[in-house]
Amino acid sequence: MTFFPEMTSLEQLLEKLPAHLGHYETLCHVPLNGKTLPIYGIVLGSKVPSAPTLGLFGGVHGLERIGTQVILAYLQSLVELLGWDSSLNLLLSKVRIVSIPLLNPAGMLLQRRSNLKGVDLMRNAPTQADGAPSWFLPAGHRISSWLPWYRGKPSVGMQPEARALIKFSKKYLLPSQRVISVDVHSGFGMVDRLWFPYAKTVKPFSNLPEAFALKSLFDQTYVNHIYQFEPQSRQYLIHGDLWDYVYDLYQRRKARGGHRVFIPLALEMGSWLWVKKNPRQLLSVLGVFNPIKPHRQQRILRRHLILFDFLLRVIQSPEKWAHLSQDQRQYFRQQAMTLWYDQDE
Ligand SMILES: [Zn+2]
């Protein structure tokens, strides 16, 4: 069988995209057992290249099916809303939503983290972490494709899935004046974390002031939200992070028409909590990364709607977080350095 529930739901969603507001692209095909699996990109909303853009990505790690499910659930609601909600239609005439809900279909079908070749796609970009200890395999390694977190051979270049993500990002994220993206993962820790760059270094990324302002705005607007917002490097460093790579590409582009902001977030859903509530999940390989009981799965599919809704609103309203004066940037940067980097500037 080539198809599986997430691919079926994704293809059903593609059929429902409102033609006047969106389209999908088949970014590449991944060969598997004599057949091929498609990787789809979805584009909704404004066709102006510089329009503010929200990116939603999932299924980078094949075992983490819940990430793809969370994005599909949100996009399904969005497509329904577009059928009757005039305010959302108005919003999407100004902003763009782009998504690759399932980047690693072969991994998902085969129930493995890596792609078919054993490469961990989130370790596959040509970026090198400074200071990651070589014994720490989760940072990414080149020992063997039989071990998790394998980076792939540099001589081969990036894997087709990773190249598809980069190409899609170049087309829809890099030209945008303002981008927030969310790449949904699961499997680390007890709480839901929102990580921003870098993963390769403990040095702060250029949009640190904007990231801090965004976090503050989220804290003020949704006082009971559940997320721990922090730089990925606060937990561990990794080689080859695709979002580090895309972020640096974005930064290298000369700013056209004002200040450009890109905050690539990774939503790392704390799956250890699901395991704690239902320890039998540890007996299955999918159970470590996904909620197994139906009521818990439904709860997770609802849980992140507030976040996506906030990001969609905030991408169109930059005053409090993206259009900052030099003084504000300096102030937020100082706050961020104290909070996340344990230092006063
Ligand atoms: Zn993951």
Residues whose N, C-alpha, C, O or C-beta is under 5 A from the ligand:
A	BS01	ZN	H61 E64 H185 S186
